[in-house]
Each structure stands twice: as structure tokens, then as C-alpha cells.
Amino acid sequence: MSNAIPQSTENGNGLQSRGPLKVAIIGGGLVGSLAALSLARRGHEVHLYEYREDIRTAELVQGRSINLALSQRGRKALAEVGLEQEVLATAIPMRGRMLHDIKGNRTVVLYDPCTNQCLYSVGRKYLNEVLLNAGEKFPNIQRHFEHKLHYVNLTQGRMEFKRAPNKEIVEANADLVIGCDGAFSTMRQQMVKTPGVNYSQEYIEHGYLELCIPAKNGEFQMPENYLHIWPRDAFMMIALPNQDKSFTVTLSMPFKVFDTIRTTEELLNFFHKYYADAVPLIGEERLVKDFFKMPPQHLVSVKCHPYHYGAKALILGDAAHAMVPYYGQGLNAGMEDCTFLMSLFDQPNLTTAEILEQFTELRWRDAHAICDLAMYNYVEMRDLTKRISFRCRKWLDTQLFRWYPSVWVPLYNSVSFTSMPYSKCIANRKWQDKLLSNVFISATVALVAIGVSTYFGVFKISYF
Ligand SMILES: Cc1cc2nc3c(=O)[nH]c(=O)nc-3n(C[C@H](O)[C@H](O)[C@H](O)COP(=O)(O)OP(=O)(O)OC[C@H]3O[C@@H](n4cnc5c(N)ncnc54)[C@H](O)[C@@H]3O)c2cc1C
């Protein structure tokens, strides 16, 4: 990708073929910093506005999930900006799920025994730093930390920020404003006030909080190349490995269960009952400290349509499609948004208006589909993984994938290890389910028929 800046032919309404745009990106998280980098590589003048201070110099970074599972879609987006290898160099491969039952027995279910694909556990802060550092090479990116968007005029591309520490108002304008400001996006809030923008959000009844299994004598306390899961029907715990040989543990439960745990004694009783094998790994003292440090966090799933407003505004990542985190796809889908958007920017004949319009049209079904899949996987992780039927289906899927890899791609593989559109992953699973149920029905009918004919055959023989 050349850094040469193309000549502008834009008329401000996005109605002519494009030259370099002045683009404001709201939110310097993972998707915003990737979008900034991708646009800067194409010669646009990028202004990245981030509410928080620069995480590269901040002493304490507060926020969600310390580590994340990176899969194919995120890797592809990182490869496109030349950062995949740098990120994978420090990531920890997770080859499958390690299930911990209530007695402490462990069972491994590999993600992909046929082609050995795996997820990668990456540090959120590290990934954000890599993306921000890569942006430093581009003089056409200007970073504005501690700028909180509080108003945007979607028709004119005019913005107002509150700048820390005094909350003084700073005004700015841009040809295009891209909201990458997360699940509670201010950009989206402004967009949904306009007619024609559909929006829905769903808080699930479960919250989450993060605990830690520290390293012991400089080593991991559990096998590191797995995503550990403690499925317990109505709730569950998962753990992902970190570079420093600790695990970040995420406990997900209905708020009403969290509410029953108010004292140290209640907490320890609860853990000894449901997660006994994890207690010595976390350590009782640390468990108590981390559990009561912060209240459990809410999880929200957001769908909206369209993702753009005219030729001036667009939302990406969680701002457009926040989802519950149980498919490990929120970030991957947000990064894939960038891949999609850039493929449209690379079509020279499209105007900005057309790019934004096509982005919505190409993306919304798949974004809605992954929000639905993420909800489904919550049930799968906490409940279905324990069931024999789940393991039988997993086994059957694996065999069929091994024999017919281009025809039978299991749902999890298609979501995590391919770039198949999410809606197609669902359609794929539907015909697989239908085929299997037809085969099952036919096999049952055949068995009954054989049984009946054998019975009457025997009867006939003995009669005659
Ligand atoms: C517990 C948990 C575990 C997860 N695990 C995974 C996983 O394993 N794999 C995966 O793919 N995804 C995972 N996700 C989802 C993933 O974290 C998100 O999808 C991803 O962070 C979205 O990136 P984003 O840049 O769109 O939003 P964010 O990461 O939320 O970044 C938004 C940025 O915008 C800034 N901002 C907000 N408001 C303003 C404003 N008004 N003005 C200026 N800046 C603003 C914020 O400070 C922030 O820096 C998980 C999520 C959670 C909660």
C-alpha cells in the first residue's frame, strides 16, 4: 500500500469520486485504531479522538476483559495492515476447550482436530498499543486523547468534544466521522435520533466479573494452550492464558446469583461448591479481594440498521453491533468491519456516499447474525458442552469435516476459522442439521422396517 496522497475531487457531499478525505475517528480502542491506520495507509487525513488518556503511557488502564480470543477474521484484518505476525508472536495459541466438571475432572475438546486451527489469546492493552504505535509512522494521523465526543452534527460533520481535565469544549469538523466508540456509542445515540434508523438493545440477565489465576513459581498453573471452561448450567467460568503465565478468569452468572454472595463466607462456600478445583489455583485471599473489588458488569447486545448517515457518518465495531462475548467474535467482527470498509474504499469509482451505503447493505445481515450466534454460544458454553449429545455432534461434525472438508464445515469452524459471512455460517448449519435429522429419521425408519420384517419373517417361518 502506497502512502502517496491521491488528488481530491470530493465536493463535501460525497457525491463525486473521492480524493483524500479528512476523517474523524471517534474512539481509539481496537477497532478505532485499526480503522485510523487503514485509512492513513490510503492517504486520508485522519484525526483519532479518544476519551481516555493514551493507554501507552497511562499508569492504570481500567476496562473490560484483559485478554481476548483472536481468530481468523481479526488475523486477516491485522495481516492487511502488516501487523498479524507481530501480534501472533506474543499471543498464546488455544487449541481447544478444556472442560472442568464439578468434581474437577478435565476433558479436552479440540476446536479443530482435522486441520489444527486454533484461537489466540492476546492482551487487549498490548494489541491496542501495537495498533497505536503502528499509526505513529503516519504523519497524516493526529491523535487527540482525553477528548470525549458529546455532540455531532451528522449532516455537516461538525463535532464537539469535552477535553479533560476541565471539560472545555473543543470543536472540530470532518468530511467523514466514523464512530468506533464502543457498545455505549455517543455517535450511535445521535444517529438513532434521526428517522429511519432502527435500533434494539438487549441486556442479558447475566453479568460478569474478572478474577485471576496467577503464575506459580513463574509457571502456568493449568495447561496454557486451552480455553478453560467450567460449565455449570445457569452460570459458568472461563479462563484465558496471559503472557505473564497467569490466566484471566471470567465468571458469568445471573445478577440474582451474584446478589446472593455478600460475604467472604458466602463466596468461599459458593466457590467450594461449584468451582472447587479453581479455589487453590486462584487462592482464597485473592479470590475474595478480586471478587469484591468491582460490581459485576452488564452485558449488552445491540443491533441497528443502517450503520451510516448520508455521506458523513458511519459506525463500526461495538458501536454498530455490540454482542455478548461468548463467541469471542466482538473484536473479530469489528476488525472485519475494517476489512470490508477498506475493500469499498479501494474501489475508485465509488463516492463516499456509495461506500457508506454499500457498507450497511453488505454488512448488516452478518452483524445481526453474529449477535444471534453469540447469544446461542452462551447456552452452548455453560450448558451444552456438558451434554453427551453435544459431544456426539462434535464428533460427527469432525468426522464429516475430515472426509468432506470443502462441503462440511462445522459451525464453530466456519465462524472462527474462516471468513465465511456470518449469515452463511448459520445457513450452513441449518442445512447440516436438516440433513442429519433426515438421515436420522431414515435410519430409524429403516431399522423399524428391518425389525418388523424380521419379526414377520420369523413368524412366517415358524408358522409355516
Ligand atoms: C468480557 C468480555 C470479553 C470479550 N472477549 C472477546 C474475545 O475473546 N474475542 C473477541 O473478538 N471479542 C471479545 N470481546 C468483545 C470486544 O471486547 C469488543 O468487541 C471490542 O473491544 C470492540 O472494540 P471497539 O473498538 O469497537 O470498542 P471498544 O473496545 O469499547 O473501544 C471504544 C473506545 O471508544 C472510546 N470512547 C467511548 N466513548 C467515547 C466518546 N464519547 N468519545 C471518544 N471516545 C470514546 C473508549 O474509551 C474506547 O477506547 C469481549 C468483550 C467482553 C466484555
The ligand as a MOL file (V3000), in Angstrom:
LIG
                    3D

  0  0  0     0  0            999 V3000
M  V30 BEGIN CTAB
M  V30 COUNTS 53 58 0 0 0
M  V30 BEGIN ATOM
M  V30 1 C -15.7180 -9.7670 28.9880 0
M  V30 2 C -15.5140 -9.5860 27.5170 0
M  V30 3 C -14.7430 -10.4960 26.8360 0
M  V30 4 C -14.5580 -10.3570 25.4580 0
M  V30 5 N -13.8200 -11.2830 24.7880 0
M  V30 6 C -13.6880 -11.2010 23.4460 0
M  V30 7 C -12.9250 -12.1580 22.7300 0
M  V30 8 O -12.3760 -13.0940 23.3060 0
M  V30 9 N -12.8050 -12.0180 21.3830 0
M  V30 10 C -13.4130 -11.0020 20.7030 0
M  V30 11 O -13.3060 -10.9490 19.4690 0
M  V30 12 N -14.1260 -10.0530 21.3620 0
M  V30 13 C -14.2740 -10.1420 22.6970 0
M  V30 14 N -14.9850 -9.1830 23.3770 0
M  V30 15 C -15.5890 -8.0860 22.6200 0
M  V30 16 C -14.5690 -6.9910 22.3910 0
M  V30 17 O -14.0490 -6.5460 23.6130 0
M  V30 18 C -15.2070 -5.8310 21.6570 0
M  V30 19 O -15.9540 -6.3120 20.5730 0
M  V30 20 C -14.1550 -4.8670 21.1500 0
M  V30 21 O -13.4440 -4.3130 22.2230 0
M  V30 22 C -14.8280 -3.7690 20.3440 0
M  V30 23 O -13.8800 -2.8240 20.0070 0
M  V30 24 P -14.3330 -1.3250 19.7180 0
M  V30 25 O -13.0730 -0.6150 19.3700 0
M  V30 26 O -15.4750 -1.3320 18.7670 0
M  V30 27 O -14.9220 -0.8090 21.1010 0
M  V30 28 P -14.1680 -0.5650 22.4800 0
M  V30 29 O -13.1080 -1.5840 22.6700 0
M  V30 30 O -15.2280 -0.4470 23.5020 0
M  V30 31 O -13.4580 0.8290 22.2830 0
M  V30 32 C -14.2090 2.0130 22.2450 0
M  V30 33 C -13.2810 3.1710 22.5020 0
M  V30 34 O -14.0130 4.3700 22.3430 0
M  V30 35 C -13.7280 5.2430 23.4240 0
M  V30 36 N -14.9070 6.1000 23.6150 0
M  V30 37 C -16.1070 5.7530 24.1270 0
M  V30 38 N -16.9430 6.7910 24.1080 0
M  V30 39 C -16.2640 7.8340 23.5790 0
M  V30 40 C -16.5890 9.1920 23.3040 0
M  V30 41 N -17.8060 9.6950 23.5740 0
M  V30 42 N -15.6480 9.9940 22.7550 0
M  V30 43 C -14.4070 9.4920 22.4620 0
M  V30 44 N -14.0390 8.2110 22.7030 0
M  V30 45 C -14.9610 7.3910 23.2460 0
M  V30 46 C -13.4540 4.3110 24.6020 0
M  V30 47 O -12.6990 4.9640 25.6010 0
M  V30 48 C -12.7180 3.1780 23.9160 0
M  V30 49 O -11.3370 3.4010 23.8670 0
M  V30 50 C -15.1650 -9.2900 24.7540 0
M  V30 51 C -15.9310 -8.3550 25.4630 0
M  V30 52 C -16.1050 -8.5010 26.8280 0
M  V30 53 C -16.9450 -7.5090 27.5550 0
M  V30 END ATOM
M  V30 BEGIN BOND
M  V30 1 1 1 2
M  V30 2 1 2 3
M  V30 3 2 2 52
M  V30 4 2 3 4
M  V30 5 1 4 5
M  V30 6 1 4 50
M  V30 7 2 5 6
M  V30 8 1 6 7
M  V30 9 1 6 13
M  V30 10 2 7 8
M  V30 11 1 7 9
M  V30 12 1 9 10
M  V30 13 2 10 11
M  V30 14 1 10 12
M  V30 15 2 12 13
M  V30 16 1 13 14
M  V30 17 1 14 15
M  V30 18 1 14 50
M  V30 19 1 15 16
M  V30 20 1 16 17
M  V30 21 1 16 18
M  V30 22 1 18 19
M  V30 23 1 18 20
M  V30 24 1 20 21
M  V30 25 1 20 22
M  V30 26 1 22 23
M  V30 27 1 23 24
M  V30 28 2 24 25
M  V30 29 1 24 26
M  V30 30 1 24 27
M  V30 31 1 27 28
M  V30 32 2 28 29
M  V30 33 1 28 30
M  V30 34 1 28 31
M  V30 35 1 31 32
M  V30 36 1 32 33
M  V30 37 1 33 34
M  V30 38 1 33 48
M  V30 39 1 34 35
M  V30 40 1 35 36
M  V30 41 1 35 46
M  V30 42 1 36 37
M  V30 43 1 36 45
M  V30 44 2 37 38
M  V30 45 1 38 39
M  V30 46 1 39 40
M  V30 47 2 39 45
M  V30 48 1 40 41
M  V30 49 2 40 42
M  V30 50 1 42 43
M  V30 51 2 43 44
M  V30 52 1 44 45
M  V30 53 1 46 47
M  V30 54 1 46 48
M  V30 55 1 48 49
M  V30 56 2 50 51
M  V30 57 1 51 52
M  V30 58 1 52 53
M  V30 END BOND
M  V30 END CTAB
M  END
